[in-house]
Amino acid sequence: MAGTKAGGLKAAQKNLAKDPNFYAKIGAKGGRNGNTGGFAANPELARVAGAKGGRISRRTKKAA
């Protein structure tokens, strides 16, 4: 029954029977494997980039 919903449910039950933390382990591996980095990892880089964007902004300045 491979490739059907029933087959998938059966496989999931078997995986959980072998290891109750089967899907938690898979999720943890994916989380550790993340490599997004960027501004979330480096606030100073975000500050510099924001300043550059502000300098070249095409918006008109508001009258105070």
CORTABEL-V482914 format. One record per pair of residues at least 4 apart in sequence whose C-alpha atoms are under 8 Angstrom apart, sorted by sequence separation. I is the first residue (numbers start at 1). J is the second residue. D is the distance in Angstrom with one decimal. If there is no record, write none. Layout:
i	j	d
I	J	D
I	J	D
//
This chain:
i	j	d
3	7	6.4
4	8	6.2
5	9	6.3
6	10	6.2
7	11	6.2
8	12	6.1
9	13	6.2
10	14	6.3
11	15	6.2
12	16	6.2
13	17	6.1
14	18	6.3
15	19	6.2
16	20	4.6
21	25	6.1
22	26	6.6
23	27	6.2
24	28	6.1
25	29	6.3
26	30	6.4
27	31	6.3
28	32	6.2
29	33	6.1
30	34	6.6
37	41	5.0
38	42	6.4
39	43	5.7
42	46	6.7
43	47	6.3
44	48	6.4
45	49	6.2
46	50	6.0
47	51	6.2
48	52	6.4
49	53	6.2
50	54	6.1
51	55	6.3
52	56	6.5
53	57	5.9
1	6	7.2
2	7	5.3
3	8	7.0
15	20	7.7
16	21	7.1
37	42	7.6
1	7	5.0
2	8	7.2
16	22	6.1
39	45	6.4
15	22	6.5
16	23	8.0
39	46	5.2
//
